[in-house]
Amino acid sequence: MSDTTDQSASEKRWQASTKPGQKVAVITQIGGKQAGRSWVVESEKPIRIGRDPRCAISVTEEDCSKQHLEIHYYATEGTPPQVWVKDLGSTNGSYLEHARLAQNHEVIWDSGKTLTLSHTVQFTANIVTSEDAEYLLWTSQIAHRDGTTALLNTEGLLEVLQREASFLAGNPESQIALMIIKIFNHSSSPISPEADRPFQFLLNALRPKLRAGTILARTSPLELTLLLRKCDVEAAHVVIRRLSDTLDDTTAATGILGRNFPALVVTMAALMVSGKYHPEAQAILEFAQNQLFEADTLSSNRTVMEYVPRLAQ
């Protein structure tokens, strides 16, 4: 049976067992041969990752053990839900960020932190509502992905944006935020493997700072686009400040990585979109990219707190 079929069947099972607003954990593979897949964990029954096909999350990399790691989701009433992980005595180890896990010892897996199996297979975990989990699973099944990072590409993002635009049209008081970050490495072509190193470095630095449910896309070799659903202006400002601080720290850090990894030039544009103008996906993305172009030209980040169609003309 294919991964897509397994995932679809699993999705139907957890949807039937969850209540609206119930918190669940979404585990997303962000590195490895099958990057882009997601799984939902809603019960306190542990699940396992490994090469054994009987594992709930089965991987194919040879350097992973058959029963590599166990995930436990705790959702006790009255306390915030948490995800814990335990290395099951794997040969090549498991890592949270860069810290190797002690074998057979359970530790908390905070949202946004990267879990790595044997240096090759990477996952993130986010605790979200069952409704948001359904949305994240849908985006994980979209086939339009960047081959290097497994992020959505422009076509995939437009598919997600169109769904959001349809929702906004029926809910004019709702808002979404779209943020585009452009990086440039002076030393290499934007389409070279060498240019992907700073992109990956930046992506890894930003992931822990993003709120749960953020949709990520690579809309050009140089652009990382973030879509924040159900996001008001206040929440957008918080994210913008957090991203700006992280970008400042990240671009400074590249200077200590040696001549083969020179400092980055980073520009960011942010855009709030409401439903009252009945926006279309392509127009939203083009408007945001125009703001990025202006920010890049002026060497100054731009934040537009309202999307108005006539401004895009």
Secondary structure, 3 states (H helix, E strand, C coil): CCHHHHHHHHHHHHHHHCCCCCEEEEEEEEECCCCCCEEEECCCCCEEEECCCCCCEECCCCCCCCCCEEEEEECCCCCCCEEEEEECCCCCCEEECCEECCECCCEECCCCCCEEECCCEEEEEEEEEHHHHHHHHHHHCCCCECCCCCCECHHHHHHHHHHHHHHHHHCCCCEEEEEEEEEECCCCCCCCHHHHHHHHHHHHHHHHHCCCCCEEEEEECCEEEEEECCCCHHHHHHHHHHHHHHHHHHHHHHHHCCCCCCCCEEEEEEEEEEHHHCCCHHHHHHHHHHHHHHHHHHCCCEEECCCCHHHHC
